[in-house]
Amino acid sequence: MNKYLQDLIKLSKFDTSISMFEPKIENEKAKLATFVETAEDIKASINALYLEVDDIKSKRSKNNVHLSELKSKLDDISKKNDNIQTEKELKALQLEEEIAKEQITFANEEINRLDTLSESKEETLKELQEQLTEEEESIKDIQVAVDNTIEEINKERNLVYQERSELLEKFDNKILTFYEKIKRWAKDSAVVPVKKQACYGCHMKINDKTYAEVIKSEEIVNCPHCGRILYKEDEIEEQTQKA
Protein backbone atom coordinates (compact mmCIF):
# COMPACT_ATOMS: atom_id res chain seq x y z
CA MET A 1 0.00 0.00 0.00
CA ASN A 2 1.10 3.55 -0.73
CA LYS A 3 2.89 4.89 2.37
CA TYR A 4 1.19 8.27 2.13
CA LEU A 5 -2.20 6.57 2.03
CA GLN A 6 -1.29 4.56 5.11
CA ASP A 7 -0.33 7.76 6.92
CA LEU A 8 -3.53 9.47 5.84
CA ILE A 9 -5.63 6.60 7.16
CA LYS A 10 -3.78 6.69 10.49
CA LEU A 11 -4.16 10.47 10.72
CA SER A 12 -7.86 10.27 9.90
CA LYS A 13 -8.40 7.63 12.60
CA PHE A 14 -6.53 9.79 15.12
CA ASP A 15 -8.69 12.81 14.22
CA THR A 16 -11.88 10.75 14.47
CA SER A 17 -10.83 9.49 17.91
CA ILE A 18 -10.01 13.03 19.06
CA SER A 19 -13.42 14.25 17.91
CA MET A 20 -15.08 11.57 20.01
CA PHE A 21 -13.38 12.50 23.29
CA GLU A 22 -15.36 15.70 23.92
CA PRO A 23 -18.78 14.02 23.44
CA LYS A 24 -17.63 11.28 25.84
CA ILE A 25 -16.74 13.90 28.44
CA GLU A 26 -20.02 15.75 27.88
CA ASN A 27 -21.89 12.47 28.24
CA GLU A 28 -20.24 11.88 31.63
CA LYS A 29 -21.08 15.42 32.73
CA ALA A 30 -24.68 14.89 31.58
CA LYS A 31 -24.98 11.90 33.93
CA LEU A 32 -24.10 14.15 36.85
CA ALA A 33 -26.25 17.02 35.54
CA THR A 34 -29.33 14.79 35.61
CA PHE A 35 -28.93 14.17 39.35
CA VAL A 36 -28.06 17.83 40.02
CA GLU A 37 -31.17 18.92 38.11
CA THR A 38 -33.32 16.53 40.16
CA ALA A 39 -31.81 17.91 43.38
CA GLU A 40 -32.49 21.48 42.23
CA ASP A 41 -36.11 20.56 41.46
CA ILE A 42 -36.49 19.10 44.96
CA LYS A 43 -34.97 22.27 46.48
CA ALA A 44 -37.43 24.39 44.50
CA SER A 45 -40.32 22.25 45.77
CA ILE A 46 -39.05 22.57 49.35
CA ASN A 47 -38.79 26.36 49.06
CA ALA A 48 -42.30 26.53 47.61
CA LEU A 49 -43.61 24.39 50.48
CA TYR A 50 -41.95 26.64 53.06
CA LEU A 51 -43.79 29.60 51.54
CA GLU A 52 -47.08 27.67 51.61
CA VAL A 53 -46.57 26.69 55.26
CA ASP A 54 -45.77 30.30 56.17
CA ASP A 55 -48.94 31.43 54.38
CA ILE A 56 -51.01 28.82 56.27
CA LYS A 57 -49.54 29.96 59.60
CA SER A 58 -50.31 33.58 58.73
CA LYS A 59 -53.94 32.71 57.91
CA ARG A 60 -54.26 30.70 61.13
CA SER A 61 -52.92 33.61 63.13
CA LYS A 62 -55.46 35.97 61.54
CA ASN A 63 -58.28 33.54 62.33
CA ASN A 64 -57.14 33.34 65.94
CA VAL A 65 -57.20 37.13 66.20
CA HIS A 66 -60.65 37.19 64.60
CA LEU A 67 -61.83 34.46 67.00
CA SER A 68 -60.61 36.46 69.96
CA GLU A 69 -62.47 39.52 68.68
CA LEU A 70 -65.68 37.51 68.26
CA LYS A 71 -65.46 36.12 71.82
CA SER A 72 -65.02 39.66 73.12
CA LYS A 73 -68.05 40.65 71.09
CA LEU A 74 -70.12 37.87 72.72
CA ASP A 75 -69.05 39.10 76.13
CA ASP A 76 -70.23 42.61 75.22
CA ILE A 77 -73.55 41.24 73.98
CA SER A 78 -73.98 39.32 77.23
CA LYS A 79 -73.42 42.53 79.22
CA LYS A 80 -75.92 44.44 77.07
CA ASN A 81 -78.60 41.86 77.88
CA ASP A 82 -78.82 43.28 81.39
CA ASN A 83 -79.81 46.70 80.04
CA ILE A 84 -82.40 45.64 77.42
CA GLN A 85 -85.59 47.71 77.67
CA THR A 86 -87.56 46.79 74.54
CA GLU A 87 -88.35 43.67 72.55
CA LYS A 88 -86.78 45.30 69.48
CA GLU A 89 -83.47 45.68 71.31
CA LEU A 90 -83.70 42.03 72.41
CA LYS A 91 -84.24 40.77 68.87
CA ALA A 92 -81.37 42.91 67.58
CA LEU A 93 -79.01 41.56 70.24
CA GLN A 94 -80.14 37.98 69.61
CA LEU A 95 -79.46 38.39 65.88
CA GLU A 96 -76.07 39.92 66.59
CA GLU A 97 -75.27 37.05 68.97
CA GLU A 98 -76.36 34.44 66.42
CA ILE A 99 -74.17 35.96 63.71
CA ALA A 100 -71.18 36.14 66.08
CA LYS A 101 -71.63 32.45 67.05
CA GLU A 102 -71.81 31.42 63.37
CA GLN A 103 -68.64 33.36 62.69
CA ILE A 104 -66.94 31.66 65.66
CA THR A 105 -67.97 28.24 64.31
CA PHE A 106 -66.63 29.12 60.88
CA ALA A 107 -63.37 30.47 62.37
CA ASN A 108 -62.86 27.27 64.38
CA GLU A 109 -63.56 25.12 61.30
CA GLU A 110 -61.11 27.19 59.27
CA ILE A 111 -58.43 26.83 61.97
CA ASN A 112 -58.95 23.05 62.00
CA ARG A 113 -58.73 22.95 58.20
CA LEU A 114 -55.54 25.01 58.24
CA ASP A 115 -54.03 22.78 60.93
CA THR A 116 -54.77 19.64 58.86
CA LEU A 117 -53.35 21.29 55.74
CA SER A 118 -50.26 22.41 57.66
CA GLU A 119 -49.64 18.88 58.94
CA SER A 120 -49.91 17.52 55.40
CA LYS A 121 -47.48 20.14 54.08
CA GLU A 122 -45.04 19.46 56.92
CA GLU A 123 -45.13 15.73 56.16
CA THR A 124 -44.48 16.36 52.47
CA LEU A 125 -41.69 18.74 53.44
CA LYS A 126 -40.08 16.04 55.57
CA GLU A 127 -40.27 13.52 52.70
CA LEU A 128 -38.74 15.98 50.25
CA GLN A 129 -35.90 16.79 52.64
CA GLU A 130 -35.15 13.06 52.94
CA GLN A 131 -35.21 12.75 49.14
CA LEU A 132 -32.85 15.72 48.85
CA THR A 133 -30.41 14.15 51.32
CA GLU A 134 -30.41 10.90 49.32
CA GLU A 135 -29.98 12.79 46.05
CA GLU A 136 -27.07 14.82 47.40
CA GLU A 137 -25.37 11.62 48.60
CA SER A 138 -25.83 10.14 45.12
CA ILE A 139 -24.37 13.29 43.58
CA LYS A 140 -21.24 12.92 45.72
CA ASP A 141 -20.76 9.31 44.59
CA ILE A 142 -21.47 10.08 40.94
CA GLN A 143 -19.16 13.11 41.04
CA VAL A 144 -16.28 10.86 42.07
CA ALA A 145 -17.10 8.30 39.35
CA VAL A 146 -17.50 10.98 36.68
CA ASP A 147 -14.25 12.72 37.67
CA ASN A 148 -12.38 9.41 37.49
CA THR A 149 -13.87 8.57 34.09
CA ILE A 150 -13.08 12.02 32.69
CA GLU A 151 -9.53 11.70 33.99
CA GLU A 152 -9.15 8.41 32.11
CA ILE A 153 -10.64 9.95 28.96
CA ASN A 154 -8.18 12.84 29.17
CA LYS A 155 -5.27 10.42 29.58
CA GLU A 156 -6.42 8.50 26.52
CA ARG A 157 -6.88 11.76 24.60
CA ASN A 158 -3.38 12.95 25.51
CA LEU A 159 -1.97 9.65 24.30
CA VAL A 160 -3.78 10.00 20.96
CA TYR A 161 -2.56 13.60 20.63
CA GLN A 162 0.99 12.40 21.28
CA GLU A 163 0.77 9.63 18.69
CA ARG A 164 -0.78 12.06 16.20
CA SER A 165 2.05 14.56 16.81
CA GLU A 166 4.65 11.84 16.26
CA LEU A 167 2.95 10.91 12.98
CA LEU A 168 2.86 14.54 11.83
CA GLU A 169 6.59 14.94 12.45
CA LYS A 170 7.30 12.63 9.51
CA PHE A 171 4.27 13.64 7.45
CA ASP A 172 4.62 14.99 3.92
CA ASN A 173 3.52 18.66 3.96
CA LYS A 174 1.82 18.53 0.55
CA ILE A 175 -0.16 15.43 1.51
CA LEU A 176 -1.10 17.04 4.85
CA THR A 177 -2.31 20.22 3.10
CA PHE A 178 -4.29 18.06 0.67
CA TYR A 179 -5.89 16.19 3.59
CA GLU A 180 -6.69 19.37 5.54
CA LYS A 181 -8.49 20.89 2.52
CA ILE A 182 -10.81 17.88 2.31
CA LYS A 183 -11.22 17.77 6.10
CA ARG A 184 -12.54 21.37 6.15
CA TRP A 185 -15.81 20.27 4.60
CA ALA A 186 -15.77 16.48 5.17
CA LYS A 187 -14.84 16.78 8.88
CA ASP A 188 -13.98 13.32 10.24
CA SER A 189 -14.94 11.56 7.02
CA ALA A 190 -12.10 12.93 4.88
CA VAL A 191 -10.67 9.42 4.53
CA VAL A 192 -13.26 6.67 4.16
CA PRO A 193 -13.36 2.97 3.25
CA VAL A 194 -14.97 1.51 0.17
CA LYS A 195 -17.68 -1.04 0.98
CA LYS A 196 -19.55 -3.03 -1.67
CA GLN A 197 -17.82 -0.84 -4.28
CA ALA A 198 -19.34 2.32 -2.77
CA CYS A 199 -17.76 5.33 -1.07
CA TYR A 200 -18.59 5.15 2.63
CA GLY A 201 -18.69 8.94 2.75
CA CYS A 202 -21.28 9.82 0.12
CA HIS A 203 -22.53 6.21 -0.33
CA MET A 204 -22.32 6.52 -4.11
CA LYS A 205 -21.12 3.56 -6.16
CA ILE A 206 -17.74 4.05 -7.80
CA ASN A 207 -16.85 2.78 -11.28
CA ASP A 208 -14.78 -0.34 -11.90
CA LYS A 209 -11.66 1.60 -12.91
CA THR A 210 -11.63 3.68 -9.73
CA TYR A 211 -12.44 0.63 -7.63
CA ALA A 212 -9.50 -1.25 -9.16
CA GLU A 213 -7.20 1.65 -8.26
CA VAL A 214 -8.50 1.62 -4.69
CA ILE A 215 -7.83 -2.12 -4.42
CA LYS A 216 -4.28 -1.72 -5.75
CA SER A 217 -3.65 1.06 -3.19
CA GLU A 218 -0.61 2.21 -5.14
CA GLU A 219 -1.83 5.81 -5.36
CA ILE A 220 -4.09 8.11 -3.33
CA VAL A 221 -7.52 7.81 -4.92
CA ASN A 222 -10.36 10.31 -4.47
CA CYS A 223 -14.04 9.51 -4.73
CA PRO A 224 -15.17 10.76 -8.17
CA HIS A 225 -18.45 11.90 -6.62
CA CYS A 226 -17.49 13.68 -3.40
CA GLY A 227 -13.69 13.96 -3.46
CA ARG A 228 -13.01 12.04 -0.24
CA ILE A 229 -9.88 9.89 -0.02
CA LEU A 230 -10.71 6.20 -0.49
CA TYR A 231 -9.16 2.96 0.75
CA LYS A 232 -10.08 -0.72 0.83
CA GLU A 233 -11.09 -1.50 4.39
CA ASP A 234 -10.41 -5.25 4.28
CA GLU A 235 -6.82 -4.64 3.29
CA ILE A 236 -6.28 -2.16 6.12
CA GLU A 237 -7.73 -4.59 8.66
CA GLU A 238 -5.41 -7.36 7.42
CA GLN A 239 -2.37 -5.09 7.68
CA THR A 240 -3.42 -3.98 11.18
CA GLN A 241 -3.77 -7.60 12.31
CA LYS A 242 -0.33 -8.48 10.90
CA ALA A 243 1.17 -5.45 12.66
N, C-alpha and C positions, 0 to 999 in steps of 0.2 A: 504493500500500500504506500502511496505517496506520503512522505514524511510530513509535509505541510498539512495534508488532510488529517493525518493522525493528530497533529498538534491542535488543529482547529476543533476537532471532535473533543479532545481533552479540555480545551479552553471553554467550549460551549457547555460541557457538563459541569465544569467548575462554576461558570456564571449562573447556570440553572440552579445549582445547589445553593449558591449565595443568595439568589432571589427567594429561595424557600425558607431561609433562616428567619427573616423578619416576620412572615406570617406565622411561623411556629411560635415565636416569642409572643406575638399578639394573641395567639390562641391560648397560651398559658396565662397571660394577663386577663383574658376574657373569663377564664375559669374563676379567677379570684374576684373579678368585677361582678360576677353573678351573685356571689355570696355577699359582697359589700353592698350591692344594690338592695338585696333582700333585707339586710340589716338596717339600711337607711329607710326603707319602707316601714319597717317595724318601729324605728325611732319616730318617724312621722306620725304613725298611728298612736304611739304612746303620748306624744306631745298633744295631739288632738284630743285624746281621752282626758288628759290633765285639764285642758281647757273646759271640756264638758263637765267634769267633776266640779271644777271651780264654779261654773255657771249654776249647777244644781245646788251647791252649798249656798250660793248667793240668793237663789230663789227661796230656799228653805229658810234662810235668815229673815228674808222679807216677810214670809208667811208667819214666822214666829212673832215678829214685831206687830203684824196685822192682828194676830190672835190675841196678843196682849192688849192691844187697843180695844178689841171687841169685848174682852172680859171686863175691861174698865168701863166700857159703855153699859154693859149689863148691870154693873154695880151702881152706876148713876141712875139707870132706869129703876132699879130696886128702891133707891132712896126717894125717887120722885113719887113712887106709889103711895108714900105716906102723906103726900100733900095733894093728892088728887081730889078735886072738888066736883067735877062733872063727869057724866058718862062719856062725853066726847073726848075728854082728856084721857080717860081710862082706855078707850078703844085705840087712841093714837099711841099710847104707851105700849099697849099689848102688841100692836102691829110692829112698832119699832123693836120690841123685844123679840118677836118672832123672826124678823129679818136678821137681827144680830145673831140669833141662835143658828139660823140657816148658814150664815156666813162663817160662824165658828165651825160648824160641821164640815163645810166645804174646805176651810183652811186646814182642819185636821186630816181630812182625806188627801189633800194635796201634799201635806207634809209626809204622810205615809207613802204616797206614791213616789215622792222625791227620794225618800229613804231607800225604798226598794230599788229604784233606778240607780241610786248612788252605789248600793251594794253590788249590783250587777256590773256597773262600770269599774268598780274597784277590783272585782274578780277578773274581769277581762284584762285590766291593767296588769294585774299580777301575772297572768298567763303570758302576756306579751313581753313582760320583763324577763320571764324565764326563757322565752323563745330567743330574745335578744342575747341573753347570756350564752345560750347554746350556739347561736350563730357567730358570736364574736370568738368563741373558742374554736369553732370550725375555721374561721378566717385565719386565726393564728397558725393552725396546722397547715392549712392550704398555702398560706404565705411562705412557709418554710419549704414546702414541696415545690411550689412554683419557682422560688428563688434558686433552689438547687437545680431544677430542670433548665432554667434560663442560663445558669452558669455553665452547665454542660453544653447547651446549644452554642453559647459564645465560644467555648473552647473548641468545639467542632468547627465553628465558622472561622476562627483564627487559623486553624490548621489548613482549611481549604484556601484561605487568603494566602497563606504562606506557600502552599503548593502551586497556586496560581501565579504568584510572584516569581517563583523559581522557573516556571514554564515560560513566563514572559521574558525572562532574562536571555533566553536563547531563541526567542521568537523572531521570525523574519518581519521587519517593519512594514513592508509592502503588503504581506499577507494579513498582518494585524489590522492595517488601515482598511483593507478590503473587507475583513470580517466586521469591523466596527461600523462601517457604512451600512451593511445589511442589518446589523443588530439595532441600529437606530429605529428602524420601523418594524423589524421582525421580533424585537425583544429577545426572549430566551429561545426562540425557535429559528435562530439564524442558521443553525446547522441541524438538519433533520434526517432521519433514516428514510429509506425507500421500502415500503411494504406493499406487497402484491402489485409491484410495478407502479406504485403511486407515491407522490411526494407526501410525506407525513405532515407537511406544513400547510399546504393549500388543498391537499387531498385530490389533486388532479392527476390523472394517469399520464405517465411520460412515455414518449415513443421508444421503439426498440433500440434505436441507435444511442439515444441518451442513456437508456437503461444498461446497455452493454458497456458504456464508458464508466458508469457508476460501479458496475460489477468488477471491472478491471482495476479500478481505484488507482490508476496511474497518474491521473490529473485531477485537479479540483473541478468538479462539475456542478453547475448551477441548474436549478429547476427552470425549464424553459417557460414556465407559466408565472412563477412568483419570484424567481431569482435567488431563492434560498440555496445554501450549499448542501449537496446530497451525499449520502454514503449508504453502503449496504450494511444493514444492521447485523445480519447473521455473521458476516465476516469480522466485524468489530467484536462481537461477543466471543467468537472463537479465539481471536488474538488476545483478548482480555483473560480468557481462561488459561491459555498457554503461558501468559505472563505470570 
